[in-house]
Amino acid sequence: MRNHIAPSLADDGVKAFNIGRKIRDLRKGKALTLQNLSTATGLSKPLLSQIENEIVVPPISTLLKISRALDKDIAFFFQEPNDDRKIVVVRTFERESLDTRKLGRTDGGYSYESLAYKKSRKNMEPFLVEFETKDEKEMSFYSHEGEEFLFVLEGDLEFRTRDEVHGLKEGDSLYFESDVPHSYRALGKKNAKAIVVIFSTP
């Protein structure tokens, strides 16, 4: 794991959503220190500081830990403020890609785009995720409260828990309770793409 990440690795997508600023404002609004948030999430203070300063992109699993600690749905970090529309359309050119591969962490290895960020209040958070190939030893298991659905669009994808391994191909789908520690990786020579829908319980 890298100890220092240069500011040049900042992602335009994370800045577009102001994810770091939102986290910092929420934390300070609750009178929490970085140490308090570190204790609540199990994430290191340096990593939290880099996320708040929008130097690095938080993986979805990391953002879920932060959102739970701050009593917010993960959707809060992608939504447009004060937008109460019941119907939203997100055009292809309006999406922003957030690339966790710039983290240099084993829980990275993918990029993701929020597919419904314009909806301010919702029970599901859909993403388009691109998984890169990696060795089995590079896989990192993570978990969060709630449920997760995945539909493979391209490539071959491997889903692992501590006890099970499932190979998924184009057109295959997966639904599981996401408090089970799990990990993904693309197989073969090309990355895999999937629609991932997360429901995070309050």
Secondary structure, DSSP 8 states (H G I E B T S, - for coil): --S---GGG--HHHHHHTHHHHHHHHHHHTT--HHHHHHHH---HHHHHHHHTTSS---HHHHHHHHHHTT--GGGGTS-TT---S-----GGG--EEEGGGG-STT--EEEEES-TT-SS-S-EEEEEEE-B--GGG---B--SSEEEEEEEESEEEEEESS-EEEE-TT-EEEEETTS-EEEEEESSS-EEEEEEEE---
